[in-house]
Amino acid sequence: MNELFEFSAEEDTAGPSQKNWVVLSVEDNQPYQDVLESALQEVSFKGRKIELLRATSAASAATILSKRQDISLILLDIVMETDDAGFYLIDTIRNVIGDELVRIVVLTGQPGVKPHDKAINEYNISEYWNKTDLSADKLKSVVVSNLRTWQISQQLQIARRGLQMIVDASRSLTARQDTAEFAHTVLEEIARVINVPNTGGIVCIVKTGIESLQLAPIVAASSHFRELIDARLENVFSIYDEDRKQRVEKAIFEAWQTQQHIFENGFTLLFFDTSEHDEKQYLMLVDSPHALDSNQLNLLQAFAENISSGFVNQALMNKLSQLAYLDTPTGIHNFNWLAKELGQQSTYHINNSSLVLFRLLNYDTAEIMAGHDYATKMFKAFCLFINEQLPKHYLLAVWDRETVALVFTLDNKPGEDKLKAIRNTTMEMDELDIQLQFQVGTMDFKDTQSLSLAEVLVLANTALGKARSSGVDVYNFDYALIQRLANRMRILTALKKALTTREAFFLVLQPKVNLATGKPVGFEALLRWRMEDNTLCPPSEFIPIAEASGLSLEISEMVVAKTIEVIQRLQAEGYSLPVSFNLANSDVVSPIIFNEIHRCIDEQEIDASLLDIEVTETQATEDYTVINPLLRSFIDKGVGVSIDDFGTGYSSLSQLADLAATTIKLDQKFVNDLTAENKDKALHIVQMIARLAERFAFKLIAEGVETEEQRQLLMENGYQHAQGYYFAKPMPMDELLDWLAKT
């Protein structure tokens, strides 16, 4: 077998084990989505058909993406529930989920919307199309083209990962890191094999096309040749007398020309050829104080076969290293190599170093406008340009297809003025001056000492994404930013683990009371998460992370289930009072949650009037046309709907008149202001909201009551119910039951 790997021919038809290509359509226009599905039904690429997943909003798409890792292509309507919904989804895919592989084709057809420049320049998308320009045939062409690109990219990614594991495992087993080390080990082992003391030798590398054999470098030497390491072959002859010099010189040239081993009285020449793999040949001169006997010669000849295999293995290992640690399009070391090199640095050296990332902002534009080859050529020129401008780095590598990374000692780290000056310098390519558009992110490793190297590199990539959205030319990933991102990463990791059992999550209940009597009229269920270190993680921290990572739907399902359990427990204790619960913003309109609530009411025979769904005023008004019918269906079922934080949103009178709600909750800001300096203004707002509630037949609850004065003012202005620490704090179930028994 002459090749390391044998690849089977590419099949045109799908075998029984091959799955369909998975394409996700994110589109709020269902008729258009039906057209897409119809057009793609008969599309086949490499014998595999297309499975089309459908999402009608960015939120539902994020949920699908969190559960499916086999999606190759996303057809994304850039404008859906909000003007920026599509952009937020792309940001989630690239920077939160971390999927740089999936192809994203942006579609738009809304009159007056022109997100083209923004989509191309700020987001990593594959293509952009107006729906009106996308005929059925063109759609098929776009889909097949992107599936082909995704497949190639995926195969390269898998191959690189596999090769990297092979290289690392093999190197750790052999404990010979490079050719020089291997050659030195060979010289030491030869002396042991032939059992001759005072044996010395050299190993030379002869590259194909060398002008003179005498110029071949010595890469290993032992015994009396040791001082010749890094010298040339011509320096060997100076240690011999004239007669021996002539004999050795003649034998060296004979071994090279005949490509055979030469065994002479007092020395041996061994020849090894790996030029098929790396354009190199090896000459090994082994000196001995006397002629070798036949047994020693036989042992040496046999061992030479092992040495030959070893040199070939070294050549193959070096070739594998290039594949695993080299960015093929540019010929520059890649991210894997950078991570390996940084991992080998001492703690002191790392903490005295700084990472500087240069991201080429117009790469995607160049790729779309001028083609992949041109964009790759431009990026390679960009890497060389940065290398020339900042030569004092000690590591340089391709970070991703549009970013190059340099590592400096802190003493040599370029200042912000220098970095900005480089941005204003043109780069020459094809004898033309090109004005580059790139962004710089810098990070000192001393600010990340509490993190592992793997975490640091992930955070640096995330921070660079944040820098892109900030629009700042030179962005410093300072300690505070790194710690915030690291904390988000730790919370996300812990959250995923906690959701596997749900045992760490529980509800606390805050009573809603009658202002006049103090008697409970209901409860609000609030989710709490006790982490492994026994601390409580605030919902304000983990809920946004859950929403961004597609985990919020699972949390919302859990909240519904736990609320049902609370109602059942309260009923068993003799209390039939409504319990309200909050849903994550993206899950209010989820059909899964909608169906789950209806299922619980029907199957568990829960009195619907004991359930109350709380949504914020902002949610209710921003998604008005979508959410209002859903909330209305709950009300028709008998479920209560409360508008939380009322007064802080932007609902119009027309929306308010038709708002699907049973209760509005006065935001605690206005309650607090009743006893503050601007209490007159707050009082007017409190009175106005009370009149609105009366006019539209809403129940009214005030939030955040903390003093007797606030209670009195609310009662005087038409409020009957409230909640707040003045009456009771949020309590676990057992503590709540004790409170109820005393009330």
ZIJOQUI-V936043 format. One record per helix or strand of 3 or more residues. SS is the DSSP state (H for helix, E for strand). FROM is the first residue (numbers start at 0). LEN is the number of residues. If there is no record, write none. Layout:
ss->SS from->FROM len->LEN
ss->SS from->FROM len->LEN
//
This chain:
ss->E from->20 len->6
ss->H from->29 len->11
ss->E from->47 len->8
ss->H from->57 len->10
ss->E from->70 len->7
ss->H from->84 len->12
ss->E from->102 len->6
ss->H from->115 len->7
ss->E from->126 len->4
ss->H from->130 len->3
ss->H from->135 len->39
ss->H from->178 len->16
ss->E from->199 len->8
ss->H from->212 len->3
ss->E from->216 len->6
ss->H from->222 len->6
ss->H from->232 len->7
ss->H from->241 len->17
ss->E from->261 len->3
ss->E from->266 len->7
ss->H from->274 len->4
ss->E from->279 len->8
ss->H from->293 len->32
ss->H from->334 len->9
ss->H from->346 len->5
ss->E from->352 len->8
ss->H from->362 len->8
ss->H from->371 len->18
ss->E from->394 len->6
ss->E from->402 len->7
ss->H from->409 len->3
ss->H from->415 len->8
ss->E from->425 len->4
ss->E from->431 len->4
ss->E from->437 len->7
ss->H from->444 len->4
ss->H from->452 len->18
ss->E from->473 len->3
ss->H from->478 len->21
ss->E from->504 len->10
ss->E from->519 len->11
ss->H from->538 len->11
ss->H from->551 len->21
ss->E from->577 len->5
ss->H from->584 len->3
ss->H from->590 len->13
ss->H from->607 len->3
ss->E from->610 len->6
ss->H from->616 len->6
ss->H from->623 len->14
ss->E from->639 len->7
ss->H from->652 len->5
ss->E from->662 len->4
ss->H from->667 len->6
ss->H from->678 len->17
ss->E from->698 len->4
ss->H from->707 len->9
ss->H from->732 len->10
//
